[in-house]
Amino acid sequence: MMKIYSNSNAFEYDIQNLVKSFYPQENVRLVYDENEKDTAFSVLFSDDKITFADATNAFSESVAISVNAQRGEVKNILKRLIYKTLSKYLDKELAWGDLSGIRPTKIAMKKLEEGASEEETVNFMKETYLASDEKSRLSVSIASLERKILKPLHYKDGYSLYIGIPFCPTTCMYCSFTSYSIARFSNKVADYLSALEKELSFVSNHFKDKILDTIYIGGGTPTTLSADELERLLSFVCSKFDLSHLIEFTVEAGRADSITLDKLKVLKKYNVTRISVNPQTMNQKTLDIIGRRHTVEDVKRAFYEAREAGHDNINMDIILGLPEEGIDEVRRTVEGIKELGPDSFTVHSLAIKRASRMQEWIDKCGYKTMINTDETMKMAKDCAYDMGMQAYYLYRQKNMAGNFENTGYAKENAYGIYNILIMEEMQTIVACGAGTVTKRVFSDGSAKRCDTHKDVDLYISMIDDMIERKRKLFE
């Protein structure tokens, strides 16, 4: 545990996450009791300056601030101070500079929307956040492409719909999403779908005068539902909602051990336009470690069956930094992906979630068993480019292996539009199902949220309350 003393609880999240970026193997906590002397660093605020120092005061830096400075300005000054001091202290730079938020492309998008040129926006990212030239240009190029991709959407009169299926064959070691074992909860599925249909009925009626732009069915693993259960859900959605303006209909088919040809045919029958077949790795040893009960051959079988069923927009996900994977394992994965030839390709950097079983692995085997490097990131990027794709969306998470990012690559017209929307927060997304979060985006760019119970039993028994939360949000 690394402790940092501060005489103010302002900017706690930003301080904690920026220091964590330099010390990914440590748990970082701010303390405010001046009697606790065993802190690694201190952050002290006064009326006219901020000081950041190590325990011995050998590396102590101060920056003056105006008494009239706005909170955002003070935050940026503070983060640059901490970044420059730690960079000097550790002789280390971070590709993303002092950025600790998850949406760097949103910053670039805002500057472009304000009329800045791409080069001006690149320079802004470098000067304001100390991001590298490479990451600044990546953010700006993606933001520029996103603006073109999102142009057909109806921001004022439209919305997108997320439907959550919180069941999985097993829970992967790295996962902290809401998911329940389908083996244990199979007797709950019918009741869950009934509750979900009630919530969807409210949404279809409440938004009958709005244009539905995209639908995304995620989880969990939606294909843990049987073919008949998928048919029930999709036929209900298609009967209740006006899909005449729908730009994208995605179902995250997900794990190979839940995908069958019958299910893929059901998805095609109801005009699902985009699916995912997500291996995460093409190394059997790693699949066994992370708790995926399928083989590499199962992944290939699921992909080819999807093609056989007529799916022509298939995404595949991989994760870099999985336990005991190095250059050779990543090379094997990207070569396997290239052989299959998906239409889009999402590269995740492993993010360590405290609620996941990954922490147990770290405690037992050490943090260094999760390795992600510039070289492995480049291998994945080169794989995408070799398949004729370009980067179209990007986001970051806390505690990412290598302090990198998650990047979505796609061929032209195979972009995941919902993926961009969830990151850029430019359109209202109505989310139905256990553990989902609805986000209402207002015309001034501000947003309000409401959630549903994560617990399946509570979601089912309190569905009327879940609907009432939505009703109040959209009053």
N, C-alpha and C positions, 0 to 999 in steps of 0.2 A: 504494500500500500504506500503510495506516494502522497504526502500531505503538503498542501500549500496554504500558508497563512495569509489572510486578507483582513483588512479593517473595514471591509464593506462586502455585502453579499451581491452587489451589482455585477452583472455580466458573469455570474457563476458558470453558466452553461458554456459560454464562449471560452473562458479561461481553462476550464476542465478539459474541453475537447481539443483545444489547441495544444496544450501540454501533452495530452494523451497521444497526439499525432507524432510527437517527438519520442515518446516513451510508450510504444504500443503494447509492450509486455506488462505494463504496470496498471494497477487500478489507481486512479487519480481522484483525490477528494480535497475540497476546500474546507479549511477550519477557520473559525473566527474567534477562538479563545486565545488571547495573547499569552496565556500561560503555557500553551503547547509550543515548546521550543524545538521540537524535533521535526520541523518541516524542511522539505528540500528547497523550497523557494518561498518568497513572500511577494505579495502584490499590495502596495500601499497607495491609497487615494488621499489627496489633499485638495484644497481649493484651487490650486493652480498647477498641479503636476501629478503624474502617476509614476511610481517607482517599482521596478521589478528587479529582484536580487536573489542570488543563490544563498545557501545557508551560511557560507563564510563571508559573504558580501564582496567576494573577489570579482564577481560579475554583477555589478549594480549599474543599472541604467535608469535615467529619468527623462520624461518627456513633458514639456509644458502644455497645458490646456487652457483654453479661454474659459472664463467663468460663464460666458454666454453660449458655450458650445452645446449643440443638441446631442441627445443620447447616441444617435447613430454615429455622429462624428467622434464622440468620445470612445465608442466601442472600436472604431477603426484605428484610432490612435493607440489604444491599449493593445490591440492584437498585433499591430506592427511592432510595438515595443517588445512584447513577449517573443514574437517570432525572431526579431533581429538579435535579441539577447541569447535565446536558446540556440540559434543558428551559430552564433559566435562561440558560445559555451561548448557546444558539441561538435563544432566544425562540420555541420550538416545542414543541407538545404532540403526543403520539401517542394515537390513539383507543383503543388497547389498553394504554395505560400502560406498565408495565415487563414485561408478559407477553411472553415470547419462546418459550414452548412452543407445540406445535401443537394442543393440546386444551383450549381455555378452557372448553368446555362440560362437560368432565370435572370441573373444579373446582366448577362450579355444581351438577352432578349429585350430587357427594359431599356438599355442604352440604344439599341437599334430602333426600337419603337419611338424613342425620343428624337430620332433623326441623326444619330451619330453614324459615321461610316464604320465599316468593318475594322479598318486600321485604327481609327480613334478608339473603338471599343476594345481592341486588343491592348492598346497602350493603357487604357483605363484599368483593365484587369491586372496588368503588370505593375502599374504604379500604385494602385489603391490596395491591392491584396497581395502583392509580391509573388503572384503566380508566374510560373515559367513561361517563356515564349511559346513552347509547344502546347501546354495546357490552355493558355489564353487563346491561342489560335484554334485549338480544338473546340473550345466552348463557343467561340464566335461563329465558326463554320457550321456547327450543329444548330445554334440558335437561328442563323440565317436560313438553313434548310427547313427548320421547323416552321418558320413563318410561312414558307411556301406550302408545306404539307397541310397546315391548319387553315389555309385560306378558304376552303369550301365550307368550313364549319359555321354553324349558326350560334354565335356567342350570346346574342341578346335573346333570341327566341328559341334556342335549343338547349339540349342537355344530353348527358350520357348516362348509361345505366350499368351498374356493376351488380352482379349476382354472385354471392358467396356460397360455396359448397364446402363445409368445414370438415370433410372426412378424408382420410388418407389410408393407404394400405398399412403403412408404418410411419412413424415420425422420424425424419432424417436427423442425424446428429447435430447439424448446424441450424436447424429450423426453430423459429420461435413464433411462427404464425399460428393462428387458431386452427387446430386440427385434432380430429378424434379418430381412433382406430375404427375402420369400417367393420372389422370383425366383431368388436365389442358393441358398436352402435347400430348394427344393421337393423335392429328392431325399432330404431327411432327414425329411420329414413322417411317412411311414409308420413309420419306426423310432422317431420321437419318440412317436407315438401308442401304439406297442407298449410302450415304457418307461412311459409315463403310465398305461396300463391296468394294468401290473404294480403300480405304486405305488397306484393306486386300489383294486385288489383287496386289497392289504394293509389299506388304511384301512377298506374295507367289512367285512372280517372282524374287524379289531381293535375296531371300534366298533359291532359288530352289536347290542350290548345298549344302545346309546345312541340318542337321538332326533335325527334330522337335521332341523334347523329351516330352514336356508337353504342354497342353492347359488349361487355366483357364478362364472361363467366369464369371465375377463378376459385381459389380455395386456400388451403386444402388441395384436393385433387378431384375436379369435377367428374372425371371418368371412373371414380370409385362407384358412382351410380351404375346400376345395371343398364343395359340397352333400353329396357322398358321404362325405367325411371328417367333416363335421359329423354326418351320420347315424351313422357308425361310433362316434364319441365319445358322442353322446347316447344311442344305443341301449345302449351298454355301461354308462353311468352308470345308466340306468333299470333295467337287468337286475341290477345288482350292489347297489344301495342300496334300502332301504325308504323310499319317498317318501310314505308314507301320512300323515305328519305335517308334510310340507313346507309352510312358510308362504310361501316366496318362491323362485323359480327365475329368476335373472337371467343373461342373456348380453349382454355388451357388444359389440353388433354394430359400433359404432364408425364407421369411416370410410366415406363414401358410395362410394368407389372399390372397396370390398370387398363391398358389399351387393348381393345379387341377389334376385329374387323367389323363385327356387328355394330359396335358403338360408333365407329368411324363412319359407317354408312348412315346411321341415324343423324349424325352431325351434318353430313352432306345433304341429306333429305330436307333438313330445315335451313338450308342455305347459309350455314356457318361459313364465313369467308376466310377465316384465319385460325390455325390451331398451333399448339406447341407440342413437340415431342422432346422432352428435356432429359438428356442423359446425365448432365453435370460433369461427368468424366467418362472416358472410354477405357478405363483401367479397372479390371475386375477386382483387384485387391482393394482399391479405394471404395468401390461400390459396396463391398462387404463391410469395410470399416465404418462408413457413414450410415449404414442401416438400410440400404436399398436392396430389396429382395428380388432382384432381377439380374440378368447377365448383359454383357455387351451385345451378345447376339440378339437378345430380346429387344434392345434399342433399335437395332437394324431391322428386325422383323416388323416392329411397330411403325417405323418410318416407311418401309416399302408398302405395308398394308394401307397406310394413309394415302400414298400415291395411288395405289390400286383403287381406293374408294373415291378418287377424283379430287383430292385436296391439292391445290396448286399454290397455296401460300402457307408454308410450314416453317415455323421458327424452331430453333434448337438452342438451349441454354447450356453453358458450361460455367464452372466455378474454378477460379485459379486460387491457389493457396490451400487446397485441401490437404489433410494429414498425409505426410510422407510423399507428397508429389513434388518432383523436381522437373528439370528440363526434359528428361527422357519421357516422363509420364505425360507432360503437357504436349510434347511433340506427338505422342501416340494419339492423344485426344484430338488435336486439331487435324491430324491426317485422317482420322476416322470421320470427322465431321465433313471434311472436304470431299471424301469419297462418297458420302451420302448426298451432298449438294442441296442443303436446305435453301429456302428463299430469304430467310433472315437468321441472324446469329447474334445471340446476346451473351456477352462476356462479363461475368460477375467476378469481383474480387471478394474473397471470403470475408464476411463481417462476423466478428465474434459476438454472439448474443448471450447476455447473462442468463436468459431464460432457457437456453438450449443446452443439450448434453455435451456440446463441444468444450465447455469449460471444464468438465470432468476429464476430458482427454488432455487438455492443457496441463491440468494439475498433475496428471499421471505421467505424461510423456514430454511435457515442456512446450513452450510457445514456439520454439524454433523448428518444430516438426511441421509448422504451417509456413511455407516459403512462397512468396510471390515477388517477382523481380521485374525490372525493366525488360529483361530478355524474354520472359514468359509472356508479358503483356504484348510485346512486339510480335511474338509468334502468333498470338491470337489475332492481332490486328492484321498481320500479313495474310493469315488464313482467310479473313473476311474479304480483304482486297482481292486476293486470288480468285475468290468466288464471284467477283464483280459487284461487291457491296460497298456502301459508304456508311459512315457513322451518322445516325439520325437522332439519337437521344442519349442522354448521359445523366447519371445521378451518383451521389456518393452516400455512404453510410458511416455511422460511427464504428470505430474499432475495425477498420478494414485492413486486411493483410497487405503490407507494403504501402499503406496510405495512398492507394490508387483510386479507382473509380469503376463503376459499372457502365458499360457502353453497349448500346444496341446498334447493330449493323444490319443493313437490308439492301436488297436489290431495288431498283426503281419500281414504285407502285406496290411494294411489299412492306411498306413501313407499318409499324404498330401505332396507329393514331392514338388509341387510348393510352398507351405508354407515355406519349408526349403530354397528353392532357393531364395525367395524374401528377406529372412533375411540374408543369408550367402553371397550373392552377388558373387557367384562362376560361374554363367553362364549368358550370355546375355539374357535379357527378352525384347521382342518387344511388346509394348503395343499399342493397337488400340482402338479408341473411345474417346469421350469427357472426358476431365479431367484426362487422363491417362499419365503415365510417362514411356518412354522407357529408358532402362539402358544398355549401351554397356559395357561389361566387357572385358578388355584386358588381354593378357597372363601374364602380370606382376602383375595382381590383381587390377590395377587401373580401374576406371569406368568413363564414361561420360553419361550425360542424355540429353534428350529432351522431352518436354511435348506437349500436345495438349490443345486447348482452353477448358475451363470448360463449357462455355456457349454453349448450344446445337445449337442455331441459328448461332453463330459464327463458331462453328465446321463445320456445314453443308455448310455454305457459303464460308468458307476458307479452305475446305478440301485439295485443291491443295497445299496450303501453309503448311498444316500439313504434307503432304507427302514429301514435299521438305525438311522439317526439318529432317525427318528420312533419306532421301537420303544423306544429308550433314553429318549426324552423322556417317553413315556407308561408307563414301568415303575412 
